[in-house]
Every structure is written in structure tokens, then in C-alpha cells.
Amino acid sequence: MIQTLFGSLDEQQKPSFLDRMKEAVTRTRENLSDRIEEVVAFSKEIDRATLDDLEATLIGADLGTSTTHEVLSKLREKADRKQIKNVDELKRLLKEELLAILAAANSQPVQKVDGTPEVILLVGVNGTGKTTTIGKLAQVFRSQGKTVLLCAADTFRAAAIEQLEIWGERTGTEVIRTKAGGDPSAVLFDALQAASARQTDYVIVDTAGRLHTKTNLMAELEKMRRTAQRIIPGAPHETLLVMDATTGQNGLQQARLFTESAGVTGIVLAKLDGTAKGGVVVAISRELGLPVRYVGVGEKPGDLLPFDARDFVDSLFA
């Protein structure tokens, strides 16, 4: 898989997922890790006052107020018992707390699908990078030797159909589409029929993201779910919410609306490389209780990485 994604570079030259994650969270790491060094440098010992000074830093990294308070509460208990002797110990304990939060949400296994195709619905507000993410996800699966069909069911926005077709050309993936303004469930029906007949491994479905008509949007998504289940029992097998990492805490409220109504099973965090607030990954996991499945770390087809909690936390302090 990695060889396909990164071309014909020598084995020694291929960046690992950890290396790519480190590069993606560079701005967050500079904002978080370096600031910790500065705070501790002015303290004779690491006590409650020192940790109080860290509160703004953690919130600035977009961990969110409630997550920050939870983490600092546990660290203060250790500081009271003189268990934090230096900055390295502080970073280690902070990593443990963040990893525990991520591990709790990301322990949910990906559903195993018997037979084909596996149907993945992608939902999210317009502008979060949803259609681009679908193209990248197609590249991930095709690089694993899987067959993929894309379904252009965001018929409300004509540009979405055209954009998905461009990604289909880039990744060598067929797109099932209808005219702009057509019935999303009808095009989904056609896509699933075609995928079943061809024994395609994956069907990735684009959906509308016009949140300002929330009631109609959620009714439309529910209709699509019923359509999928009629053709393929158990479908959709995964409903992934695409979030824009650069919107941080603002994106969490949008995410709550989708998770309440759309049966979301996981998160794809796009544009992680464009923010200094990558701590939102932790906030998502804690506040939504959903696993982060993938993170977007660039614009190219291969710039979508399966999320690994330990690699992510290590990258923040590397």
C-alpha cells in the first residue's frame, strides 16, 4: 500500500506514517510543545501554578475547555504529590492523558463486511473538503488493490458532481452520477446495483452538505440509508463525517448536529496540515465519543492517512 502511495522511492527514502504525521502537525507542535518548554523554564518546580499557566496553551491548541480541565485536573493531582519532576516528565504524563482519551474513542473496530460491496457514506457541511476526501479515500482503497465505485449523490450542488468526476479521473475510479438537481437516492440505487453486479469492493457515496436546511438534509440522508439497506443488507456500513481541522471548536457544533441525526460512525479530519489547532482531534474524541478514522495531510491523492492515536500524540511532542 505505502509503495503504491509514495511511488518508486527507495525503501529508505519512504516517509513513514509517523513522519508524515509529524510534518502535518508541525504548527500544532510548535504551538504546544514549545510553549510548555517556555512555561516550565520560568518555574523552579512543576506545581499547580505551573499547570495553571498551561491552561491557555492547551485551549489554544484547541483541546477545548472541558477536555483541558479534565487533563489538567489529573496532572494537578500528580503535581501535588511531587510526581512531576521536570519538563520531560510533564510531557510524558500529558501524552498519557491525551492518549487515554483518544484510545477510549478509537477503540471501536471497523465493521467487518461479509461479501461485497462495502458502502461508505460521507457526510459533512459544504466546504469541509468532503468531495476531495472521497477522492483520496478512493486512492487509499485502490492502492490496496481493491475495486471502488464513486457515487455522486450530492446533486444539490452541481460543482460537487464535476469535482467528484475530476477525482475519479485522477484515481482511475468510475463515478455513477445523475443530472444536477436529481434524486440522490435514485443515483445511490443505480450505484449499488452496478457495484453488486460487478462485485465491487467499495462504494463511496458523496452527500449534500447544506446545513442551513437541516431538516430536509437529514430526511434526505435517512431516505438514502433506507435505499441502501433495501439493496445491500447492513448498508451503509460506515458513515464518516468530514470535519475541517482549521475550524476547530466551531466545527464541533456542526459535528454534533450530524452525529445526532445521520448515524455517524467515525470522523475524517481534513486539512490537519493547515492548522495550529490539531488538538481538536482530542476534543472530537472526548466530546463526540467517535473514532477518527482518517486525517487529511495535504492536497495530493495520497495525502489521506489512517489515523493512529499513538503516532498522533507522539507527533505533538516529537
Secondary structure, DSSP 8 states (H G I E B T S, - for coil): -HHHHHTT--GGGS--HHHHHHHHTHHHHHHHHHHHHHHHHT-SS--HHHHHHHHHHHHHTT--HHHHHHHHHHHHHHHHTT---SHHHHHHHHHHHHHHHHHHHHTS-----SSS-EEEEEE--TTSSHHHHHHHHHHHHHHTT--EEEEE---SSHHHHHHHHHHHHHHT-EEE---TT--HHHHHHHHHHHHHHHT-SEEEEE----GGGHHHHHHHHHHHHHHHHHHSTT--SEEEEEEEGGGTHHHHHHHHHHHHHS---EEEEE-GGG-S-TTHHHHHHHHH---EEEEE-SSSTT-EEE--HHHHHHHHH-
